[in-house]
């Protein structure tokens, strides 16, 4: 039952994952009890190449926010996190990001929170109006978003 999950948080000997229940595998994860063991294979995927930037910009779609939340805690300079979801109920808490003074800009497909529309459209309009120099963009979300 292998599933690609990003680390949402890691402190001491505790790791948290963020996932959305979509099928039988993620449904089984919701039924785990405290203290039950699971096998984990990782790290997998591409990760992020950390680059020096005057201003980092992060774009998250849905549960893609997990790896970006973890990244935001590790980056030295705060920036802006563009966080998109279908509706307001799909947003998750982002401790650590707000503590480090990241600005969070929300976007929902239905307009229930923040910009109405896709997060990528919101990001593009925002960057065009601000004319940023020295930015580095990190993104995680559905393939269609990337």
Buried (B, 14 or more C-beta within 10 A) or exposed (E): EEEEBBBBBEEEEEEEBBBEEEEEEBEEBEEEEEEEEEEEEEEEEEEBEEEEBEBBBBBBBBBBBBBBBBBBBEBEEBBBBBBBBEEEEBBBEBEBBBEBEBEBBBBBBEEBBBBEBBBBEBBEEBBEEEEBEEBBBBBBBEEEBE
